[in-house]
């Protein structure tokens, strides 16, 4: 079995979780890590068993042995960093939000295609087995005709610079709302007929609490809400005329509970045993590489672009423009 | 102890629940019931131990012994029926929605005041002890600084004429959304700065699924959704920076569960033993009568009017005008 040499661009919290994940994946070799601060990269490499550490992204990207780069810098910088990878001929797994706006996403996707390089958005929920199971259960009619979906997600993030700072494309939308939006997209598909939304702002001018309602061409409705001011119960609920389905933790689905129309629990489906949940996006990326594909079926480029356009539209309706835009 | 003679105007499903309730209230005497169809009134009286049955509302309202009239006809007819009661000098407990629109509500309240007659909206959740407990818990800081609230409610109502027919002021808004709106009002108060909403229509032109988000002057947000196409889990959740509170069944709160910010259940409060929950609004009404008050503190006239204006505004934004308006 070929071991894929992965390089990390960024050495923050998410990178640590990803490092812990790949350390348990026999297909992946923790190869290189780069951070602007070399001592930080060195410490990260030592802590997580990476062969090489770099204080410059460019330096790292010159290394011909890298099979895949995982980008986990703030999303304000994804465009720049992913483009840098592509220019160095590297395949990319880029954290969500894929970019700060759709224009950046379009440029990246077009350039990646021209270079015949894989690039895919590391929106982990899209790659999870339980996400697929949810659609199977609905298709099998377990809760009847489905018409409504709700999802919430919230974390205390007021002390996180990346989230509070408009210069870093901060706010709940790109950091958190992207999850319920992807949840709705996985279950109800792309045919949105109307978007209605509102938000509450922080003192720093980013969105702190979002309420987003998507109406669909087939008459369905998705009511989504998020906050950076508190933890929420993170539930996604899908309602049908024969019952409803509660997804525990839409951000990393652990369990799906099925209730009858009279609110009795009738079935429970657990997520299969996993490392952290990050492994599925990595497996999808190397699967695509092995098959010579430029995108992953779980999160195809048109979906990444569609979600970015949706986020752009919502942001515009709130009058939020990032300073660098 | 004086026994208050109650008369029912309307003999439908809600009237049956109310009849079962007052039969267990020592303060209340099941006195009279009227329905347009006399045989229906007679059968209802026999089934629920009412002394008198009438085939005409007017006939019943001439009876000088009646202390309080409970109106449970469709809300399209509340204005007409409540006015009839007041014109006959009768005190009124009128089911929600209080009227079809704020104009009707204002007329009723003004006339009731001029006649020095009690009138109060039978929005039962407002009168329940557990509703008051929720505010006490929040005030005591059990979940820290509160910023967000969500609530949903749904019932399968596509086979109910009253709900599906625009002529009867049908739709989810007046029948169901009024509950999460009242829930938000009880917890977050009246100072709404912005209303954002959308709905999905039925083939009959009434709203089937509503999404309503209320933003408040103090920066709070309430995300509310309802449906007549499925049952929902009926939960109200209030989020603070130290944890969150789940109210089981916002329509008749049974239990309040408190969770810490790391999602551990830390306390549970049960509703006190009750008959059906309808007794609290009846007790409040007779309490007001005994004290010579014209309204109930639990749901003062200005709140009834404010909620009706809110519903009017939402309806207008959806382009829904009832045929009789």
Interface residues (C-beta under 8 A of the other chain):
Chain A: X144 X145 X147 X148 X150 X152 X154 X156 X194 X196 X197 X198 X200 X208 X209 X211 X213 X215 X219 X220 X221 X223 X225 X227 X229 X230 X231 X232 X233 X237 X239 X240 X241 X243 X244 X246 X259 X261 X262 X263
Chain B: X144 X147 X148 X150 X152 X154 X156 X194 X196 X197 X198 X200 X208 X209 X211 X213 X215 X219 X220 X221 X223 X225 X227 X229 X230 X231 X232 X233 X237 X239 X240 X241 X243 X244 X246 X259 X261 X262 X263
